[in-house]
Amino acid sequence: MEYEVTPVSTKYWRPGDNYIDITINSVKDQLKDGDIVTISEKAISVAQGNLVDESKIKPSPLAKFLARYWKKYVWGYFLGYLCHVKPVMIRRFRIYPPEEGAAHKQVALDKVGFLCALKYGSEGGIDGSNVPYAFVVLPLSNPQEIAEKITKKIEKATGKEVTVMIVDTDETYSICGLHLASRSTQVKGIHSFSGFLPYVFGRFFRLKQRATPIGIAGIGIDIEEALEIAELSHHAREHGAGRTVWDMAERFGVGLTEVTWEMLESVEHRPIVIVRRRNST
């Protein structure tokens, strides 16, 4: 199957923004029956105010251990190489700031659990890139419900029958029809394991990796095509202000927790991608 992929630029979604109205107004003049509308989980979660300010978090001894020793030494000198992580990231593991890092690991422990906290980043879908200051954005608890709501609103506003897919950049690893994700998803056919083991397994064996659909509504779509479309939309969406918090800070020439809302708004954001099968009418 070949696809036409159209990223849709919008304003940066701040907490309180009506992301459903923004989505409809951004796509209504472009849609055809059968289109797949993919939306960034992070953008929706930010708009919902699903954020934690890590500057206010008091880390436990376990969180301090994970930041000072697990990430710096285990990931920085062993697991990073085992998982074929890029050298620049391994260097960053070794200089991981212990205080800010411990606060982040405490959020991971509290929100997604110990096994997810063992991952070096994006623990269970928690993400600090493209959000300001010391905020991190949490994963959605009800992505399927949100996808269904957006689908109904789009169909009511446009009269078009579409598929809506909420997507996270965290990878799903595939082998022989088995699809493994290290974060939660409500999409049938993807097996979610709360922890870092699917990531280590998938990276070590260099399994096929694609972005993870976490909620799908509307016209039915099989899991293999859903994963392909999730990955296509991930590449079309690009990385906004930066792929990681380090990249984001370097872009603006500030410290890791000094990026502002206004800085983020100065960058083009593409939270929505329209994917169309080339043979659709």
BAFI-228870 format. One record per residue (C-alpha): residue in three letters; z, x, y. Coordinates in steps of 0.5 Angstrom, whole numbers, plus 500, padded with zeros to 3 digits. Each point is the difference from the previous one (the first is absolute). Layout:
% BAFI-228870
ALAZXY;...
***
This chain:
% BAFI-228870
MET500500500;GLU498502507;TYR504498506;GLU499500508;VAL507502503;THR502498507;PRO506503503;VAL503496506;SER503503505;THR506496504;LYS506501504;TYR506504497;TRP504495497;ARG507500503;PRO506496497;GLY500493502;ASP492500500;ASN497494497;TYR496504495;ILE496493497;ASP497498507;ILE498507501;THR497501493;ILE496493501;ASN498502507;SER498507498;VAL495497494;LYS498493501;ASP493502503;GLN499505494;LEU502496494;LYS495497494;ASP502497494;GLY502504495;ASP503506505;ILE506504498;VAL505501506;THR505506499;ILE506501504;SER504505501;GLU507499497;LYS503504505;ALA497497506;ILE503493497;SER507503499;VAL500503507;ALA498493503;GLN506497496;GLY505505503;ASN501503493;LEU503506503;VAL506505499;ASP502504505;GLU502507496;SER504503506;LYS505495499;ILE501501492;LYS506504498;PRO498504493;SER504500494;PRO501507496;LEU494498495;ALA495498506;LYS502507503;PHE499503493;LEU493497500;ALA498503506;ARG503507500;TYR499502493;TRP495495496;LYS495499505;LYS500507503;TYR501504493;VAL498495495;TRP494498503;GLY499506504;TYR499505495;PHE499496493;LEU498492500;GLY495502506;TYR496504496;LEU501496494;CYS497494504;HIS494504503;VAL503499507;LYS496503506;PRO503507502;VAL502497507;MET504495497;ILE504505496;ARG501504506;ARG503494503;PHE505498495;ARG503507500;ILE501499508;TYR502493499;PRO506498505;PRO506499497;GLU503495504;GLU495495502;GLY497501492;ALA507498498;ALA500494504;HIS493498497;LYS502501493;GLN506496502;VAL496494502;ALA496501493;LEU506500496;ASP502494504;LYS493496500;VAL496502494;GLY505504495;PHE502507497;LEU494501496;CYS495498506;ALA504505504;LEU498505496;LYS493500502;TYR499505506;GLY497495505;SER498492500;GLU506499496;GLY498493497;GLY496498506;ILE504503505;ASP496503506;GLY502504506;SER493501502;ASN497496506;VAL506497502;PRO504503506;TYR507504501;ALA504500494;PHE498494497;VAL497499493;VAL496494498;LEU503496493;PRO495497495;LEU499493500;SER504496496;ASN495494499;PRO493503501;GLN497494495;GLU503495504;ILE497503507;ALA493501497;GLU500493498;LYS502497507;ILE495505503;THR495497496;LYS501493501;LYS500501508;ILE494504499;GLU496495496;LYS503494505;ALA498504506;THR493502498;GLY498496494;LYS498506496;GLU503501493;VAL502507499;THR505505497;VAL506503504;MET503506497;ILE506504503;VAL500507498;ASP504506500;THR498507500;ASP504502495;GLU496502494;THR499496493;TYR498505494;SER496497495;ILE498502493;CYS496496494;GLY501494504;LEU508501501;HIS502500508;LEU507503502;ALA503500507;SER506503502;ARG502494505;SER500493499;THR494495500;GLN499493499;VAL493501497;LYS499499493;GLY497505496;ILE504506504;HIS506502496;SER506502505;PHE505505498;SER506501505;GLY500508501;PHE496506501;LEU498501492;PRO493496501;TYR498505506;VAL502506496;PHE496498494;GLY494497504;ARG500507504;PHE501504494;PHE495498496;ARG495499506;LEU499492498;LYS496496504;GLN504498507;ARG498494504;ALA504497506;THR505494497;PRO498493501;ILE507496501;GLY498493501;ILE493496499;ALA498493502;GLY494496500;ILE494501496;GLY502503493;ILE499507499;ASP501505494;ILE504506501;GLU495505499;GLU496497506;ALA507499504;LEU502508499;GLU493502502;ILE500496506;ALA507502502;GLU498507500;LEU493499504;SER504496505;HIS505506500;HIS495505502;ALA497495505;ARG506499503;GLU502507501;HIS507503502;GLY501497507;ALA504505504;GLY501505494;ARG501500492;THR507502500;VAL506500505;TRP498508501;ASP493498502;MET502495505;ALA505504503;GLU495506501;ARG494496502;PHE505498506;GLY503507501;VAL507497499;GLY506500495;LEU500496494;THR504494503;GLU497501507;VAL494496499;THR500493505;TRP497493499;GLU495502506;MET498506496;LEU498496494;GLU497495504;SER495505503;VAL497502493;GLU495495497;HIS503496494;ARG496497495;PRO505495496;ILE494496498;VAL494501495;ILE495495498;VAL497502494;ARG493496498;ARG497500493;ARG492502502;ASN498495495;SER504494503;THR496495505;
***
